[in-house]
Amino acid sequence: QKEVEQNSGPLSVPEGAIASLNCTYSDRGSQSFFWYRQYSGKSPELIMFIYSNGDKEDGRFTAQLNKASQYVSLLIRDSQPSDSATYLCAVNPTSNTGKLIFGQGTTLQVKP
Amino acid sequence: DAGVIQSPRHEVTEMGQEVTLRCKPISGHNSLFWYRQTMMRGLELLIYFNNNVPIDDSGMPEDRFSAKMPNASFSTLKIQPSEPRDSAVYFCASIGGRGKYFGPGTRLTVL
């Protein structure tokens, strides 16, 4: 089992819709969770992080964490074509050393 | 701040040659990470440093890979000898403030 799993997609949503990206992780002791956005040919860019169970909102983005179920999700409201990218889920395992474990990423396509 | 700086941005070399990738982390960040990204394997951590000291190199694929961080503002990743399967994008990242910040990457092609 991979340590961090994401559906590779592509996930296709119409402009203005809510995009929901999901991620599961295997290390139950993981403490912090990150979402990165990566445009084609570019480097990953941090967009959200979450440490506690529940929701965390930042503009059009909401990160949701459920440690009991070992999943973390990212919701993008009012999706725009510019949101089309690969979204990487990253988990900081128990040792909390900054050693992020990345999922394979989910490709999001927002169609005008 | 200029962000994490990497050089070169692109490198094409022949199998067997030595390749050196360079990274300058964001000033004040005391942890530096080297990642490799391929379509097949995604983003893999190779090695990371804390206060210039290598902490975990378990991701380094084999002895052909080596990394150094002689000071807080400079790190190198060396591959000697290079092989075609080393072709990938190599990212350097540093930690500070709210999270981990990646450099633009070096796209390495080994022919």
Chai-1 contact restraints between the chains, C-beta under 6 A:
chainA,res_idxA,chainB,res_idxB,connection_type,confidence,min_distance_angstrom,max_distance_angstrom,comment,restraint_id
A,S43,B,F91,contact,1.0,0.0,6.0,A-B,restraint_1
A,S43,B,F102,contact,1.0,0.0,6.0,A-B,restraint_2
A,S43,B,P104,contact,1.0,0.0,6.0,A-B,restraint_3
A,S43,B,G105,contact,1.0,0.0,6.0,A-B,restraint_4
A,P44,B,F102,contact,1.0,0.0,6.0,A-B,restraint_5
A,L46,B,G99,contact,1.0,0.0,6.0,A-B,restraint_6
A,F49,B,G99,contact,1.0,0.0,6.0,A-B,restraint_7
A,G98,B,S31,contact,1.0,0.0,6.0,A-B,restraint_8
A,G98,B,I95,contact,1.0,0.0,6.0,A-B,restraint_9
A,F102,B,L43,contact,1.0,0.0,6.0,A-B,restraint_10
A,Q104,B,G42,contact,1.0,0.0,6.0,A-B,restraint_11
